Amino acid sequence: MSNIAGKAYAMNVITPIRWYTTWLSQFYFWVAKHLPSTLKGLSTLSLIHYARWVIIGRNQFPHLSDKQPKEELNYAYMLFFSNFNGSWDQYVDSFTFSIPSGLDLFWKWNVRYPKSVPLTPFHNYIRYNQIETIHYYSAYPLASSNDVKSAKAIHDALIAFEKEAPSLSDDQFVQRYRQLLRGLQHDLGDMYPSPIVSMSAYQIQKRERWHTRQHELQVAAHIPASIALDQEKEGEHESQS
């Protein structure tokens, strides 16, 4: 399942818009960009790496060369793509609960959009228009968005402590260092894989366990024979002596 890379999930959804209403969607996005408070609910969702909407006009699709015939499209399209941690259902539901009116505003003019509430029609709409990710790479597959935030907090705190340390006495250094550790308790920790890091990684681990087990069985099968051979050589050596 190429949508998954470690703890991260890549979502790509492309939905048609009636071309003569694209200016309305663009206006709503312009308002949201200049009034961030309209999307305040998104800031509470720590599972999101990022989310972006892009409107592609029916005459704006790229062409590989001049020889490629130009499409005659009846619709413009809205491309939504995002990276997040957690399951598909958790992500879609969290969007619905945090900015239901925002979703309805952004997708209002999209063809057959059912509104974000109730959940089941909205789930079906997203699944129908979602495009599977062919290739997905994550530089830090075991890091969630919260892990990244914690790493940044620790980095900034250590840099500040490093600048302060030369001016501290030994006692002050110990006291300040303990304060630093107490303040970073929430951010200190190891990154562990989720039960299944990714489907491909799971298959690799499963195959490695199988090969390891086969090797152990082969070794176990040869142990009695090797012991007997060693005993035989020891007996020959004693008789010769």
URMOTA-V417351 format. One record per pair of residues at least 12 apart in sequence whose ideal C-beta (glycine too) atoms are under 6 Angstrom apart, sorted by the first residue. I is the first residue (numbers start at 1). J is the second residue. If there is no record, write none. Layout:
# URMOTA-V417351
I:J
I:J
This chain:
# URMOTA-V417351
1:199
2:133
2:136
3:133
4:198
5:136
5:138
5:141
6:138
6:141
6:142
6:197
7:85
7:144
7:194
8:83
8:138
9:84
10:83
10:133
10:136
11:82
12:81
12:131
13:80
13:126
13:129
13:130
14:77
14:79
15:78
15:110
15:129
16:75
16:77
16:111
17:76
17:78
17:109
17:110
19:58
19:76
21:109
22:55
22:76
24:109
25:55
25:109
26:55
28:105
39:102
41:98
41:99
45:94
45:98
46:146
47:84
47:85
47:86
48:84
49:83
49:145
51:82
52:81
53:80
54:79
55:78
56:77
57:76
58:73
58:76
85:144
85:145
92:126
96:116
100:116
100:117
103:116
104:116
142:191
142:193
143:191
147:191
150:187
153:187
154:184
154:187
157:184
161:180
